[in-house]
Amino acid sequence: MVDSNKSSGPPEETPSHNPNGNAPSESDLALDEITGKVQKSLGLEKRHKFWESQPVGQFKDLGDTSLPEGPIEAPTPLSEVKQEPYNLPTMYEWITCDIDSDEMCTEVYNLLANNYVEDDENMFRFNYSKEFLRWALRPPGYFKSWHIGVRVKSSKKLVAFITGVPARIRVRDEIVTMAEVNFLCVHKKLRSKRLAPVMIKEVTRRVHLENIWQAAYTAGIIIPTPITSCQYWHRSLNPKKLIEVGFSRLGPRMTMSRTIKLYKLPESTVTPGFRKMGLHDVPAVTRILRNYLSQFVVAPDFSEHDVEHWLLPTEGVIDSYVAESSETHEITDFCSFYTLPSSILGNKNHSTLKAAYSYYNVCTKTPLLQLMNDALIVAKQKEFDVFNALDVMHNDTFLKELKFGPGDGSLHYYLYNYRIRHTLKPSELGLVLL
Ligand SMILES: CCCCCCCCCCCCCC(=O)SCCNC(=O)CCNC(=O)[C@H](O)C(C)(C)COP(=O)(O)OP(=O)(O)OC[C@H]1O[C@@H](n2cnc3c(N)ncnc32)[C@H](O)[C@@H]1OP(=O)(O)O
């Protein structure tokens, strides 16, 4: 997800109802007025016909700490889950996408490459590679039936897509099996026809059929109701190109050569024992990662199998590095980033922006600042143009110092059918979705 939507930040917890049920006092009225203004500035006053009908936190309940944390609705008996797919307009049909098939994977790739997330100014569009899609969609225990497409019956053209993959997510002390929902896309020519709610209901039905009742997802837009709202930060690695394509601007009183010098990085990494992660590192990485993630309110519950899938390096998809102690051969630190290029729309000289996205990073010995500087150095060696990171986990401790600049959009995190009492700070979140 890129910063696709400008917005002014996380919703504050604004008490919006009168707990005594009495006539509002003068001070309540003043508060209501303030609340109304806050809601308006955040877009919370908008009606959401679909989302208001779903088991998700509702804006009107923001700040109501009397509601219990946990599932909003109890599971229904499996025999009561609808057996047939939802109705589509008659021209269209559902398909289950076999992402193993090269032909199918290419169709999905093309739909997304032409119709998926763009920035606000329509200058860049995500360009997830086929290898990336295969990695993202086939984690341990994945369900083929959760890779859902919509075709035009007559031409067989793929025009919409949505996916889920299973994940165990810990919320405080509870480990909840969820679907991570991603890659919701409707062809540009079919927008605003209420197809998205049907896609979401169909993926929900197929998730329910596996006896799973919760989901996690992110979006650039505000809908009911974010558990937290994060910001992307960007570290220029190739400032000249970033300026040429309009990704960044030359700062006031800055020349190109001073800017290049500002972002220059050392040729090689400095952390002793810093090397690419290998299969034999999986147990140690799992151990330090699980220990690190245990401090966040919401975080994945990774097994060794999950770590092997999500963190073992795959060329052009996911890069991971460890620091191994020369004396004890212990793995003390770990960092990772995934590869997600964006197409540059309408530039004569450049067609692709090569971006690395910070994934999971853990330090037990090396200062995080130094480890992340080494991550920047290897990303530069691999010819990435920019290194992006959200302000989640402990990332805010290195962003400014390592010359990341704030992006102009937010990424909102959501849970489906799971209520969290308070809006979280980004630093309380230990989850990165792709
Ligand atoms: C238990 C298991 C549960 C599993 C499900 C968990 C929930 C998963 C939820 C999905 C997680 C996805 C995670 C990602 O992939 S986020 C990436 C989303 N994709 C893009 O931004 C790509 C470019 N855009 C498009 O393809 C379309 O604009 C999409 C498909 C996004 C909407 O199509 P369209 O523009 O033609 O609109 P419509 O007329 O059909 O429908 C309008 C309704 O849809 C609501 N809407 C719009 N965008 C989103 C959005 N990003 N998340 C949730 N809802 C969204 C909208 O508020 C409105 O409802 P309401 O405001 O009136 O109520």
The ligand as a Gaussian input file, in Angstrom:
#p B3LYP/6-31G(d) Opt

LIG

0 1
 C      -13.940000     -12.714000       8.325000
 C      -13.312000     -12.410000       7.070000
 C      -13.524000     -10.991000       6.633000
 C      -12.820000     -10.676000       5.274000
 C      -13.104000      -9.279000       4.772000
 C      -12.441000      -8.222000       5.637000
 C      -12.661000      -6.846000       5.037000
 C      -11.749000      -6.570000       3.847000
 C      -11.953000      -5.191000       3.312000
 C      -11.157000      -4.916000       2.051000
 C       -9.697000      -4.678000       2.334000
 C       -8.941000      -4.322000       1.093000
 C       -7.494000      -4.026000       1.336000
 C       -6.890000      -3.489000       0.041000
 O       -6.713000      -4.196000      -0.892000
 S       -6.528000      -1.803000       0.006000
 C       -6.241000      -1.485000      -1.711000
 C       -7.505000      -1.090000      -2.386000
 N       -7.322000      -0.998000      -3.819000
 C       -7.096000       0.122000      -4.484000
 O       -7.053000       1.204000      -3.914000
 C       -6.870000      -0.026000      -5.972000
 C       -7.511000       1.050000      -6.793000
 N       -8.922000       1.178000      -6.476000
 C       -9.868000       0.258000      -6.828000
 O       -9.613000      -0.765000      -7.430000
 C      -11.288000       0.567000      -6.377000
 O      -11.409000       1.945000      -6.108000
 C      -11.711000      -0.249000      -5.142000
 C      -11.803000      -1.728000      -5.497000
 C      -10.754000      -0.053000      -3.975000
 C      -13.094000       0.215000      -4.668000
 O      -14.003000       0.113000      -5.717000
 P      -14.881000       1.351000      -6.197000
 O      -14.071000       2.578000      -6.033000
 O      -15.422000       1.042000      -7.527000
 O      -16.052000       1.430000      -5.086000
 P      -17.458000       0.658000      -5.092000
 O      -18.519000       1.547000      -5.649000
 O      -17.336000      -0.668000      -5.732000
 O      -17.698000       0.429000      -3.528000
 C      -17.709000       1.504000      -2.638000
 C      -17.649000       0.930000      -1.238000
 O      -16.395000       0.229000      -1.085000
 C      -15.670000       0.802000      -0.001000
 N      -14.236000       0.785000      -0.288000
 C      -13.575000       1.447000      -1.249000
 N      -12.271000       1.205000      -1.177000
 C      -12.085000       0.360000      -0.141000
 C      -10.953000      -0.238000       0.428000
 N       -9.721000      -0.007000      -0.030000
 N      -11.123000      -1.070000       1.473000
 C      -12.352000      -1.310000       1.968000
 N      -13.475000      -0.739000       1.464000
 C      -13.327000       0.088000       0.424000
 C      -16.180000       2.221000       0.082000
 O      -15.895000       2.781000       1.354000
 C      -17.656000       2.033000      -0.180000
 O      -18.319000       1.516000       0.965000
 P      -19.139000       2.523000       1.922000
 O      -18.180000       3.614000       2.322000
 O      -20.280000       3.064000       1.130000
 O      -19.586000       1.712000       3.109000

